[in-house]
């Protein structure tokens, strides 16, 4: 019998995140308009974030090592927010973010978000002090992410 494929591993990961997603929804339920039906979108976001994590961290580490002489600090976060989307003024988004912060509050980040009602992903790189932003097409390719990080890094470094 052949080895299970990528899609079966993905299914296992989605099931594995079920209880954690429900716990997260219960924790933010007092502050945001979430319900248990949003767990499927949250699980999907976390699996996508897992798949991007190594690439994103590697690229941010390259920036840290080669462009800011190792002075940066990386961080990852998970969260939820209500903000405008393409379809609504107040849409619930679940988010995963990676950031690299260095001197004088400069930072570059990647935000991977999913609209809880539509399941549409949004990917955005940004610079903290420069306020530069660049959308990245989903699914994320390494070359597109490199281009976006380059653009926001230059904006931060020259702001």
Residue, then its C-alpha position, 0 to 999 in steps of 0.5 A: x500500500x502506498x504511503x499516505x499523501x499530503x492531503x491525508x497529513x493535512x486532514x490529520x492536522x486539521x483534526x488535531x487543531x480542533x480542540x485548540x481552536x474551540x478553546x481559542x474561540x471560547x477565550x476571545x468570545x467575550x471580546x469578539x463576535x465568534x462562535x463554534x462554527x468559526x473553528x473550521x476557518x481557524x483550524x485552516x489558518x493554523x495549518x496554513x501558518x504551520x506550512x509557511x512557518x519555516x519559510x517565513x522564519x528563514x527569510x526573516x532570519x536572513x534579513x536579521x543576519x545579512x541586513x541588520x547585523x543580527x540585532x533584530x528580535x523575531x516574534x510570532x503571534x496568533x490573534x483575532x480582530x474585527x476590521x473591514x474586508x472586501x465584502x463587509x465593513x466589520x468582518x471577523x478575521x483570525x490572524x497569524x503574524x511573524x515579525x522582526x523588530x530592530x533599532x528605533x522600533x523598526x520592524x517588518x512583518x507578515x500577517x496571514x489572515x482568514x475571513x471567518x465568514x468567507x474563508x478568504x485568505x489575506x496576506x500582507x507584509x508591512x513596515x512598522x515605522x514607515x507604514x509601508x504595506x504590500x499584499x502577497x497573493x495566496x497561496x504564498x510563494x517564496x519569490x513573492x514573499x522575498x519581493x514583499x519583504x524587500x520592499x518593506x525592509x527598504x521602506x523601513x531602513x530608509x524611513 
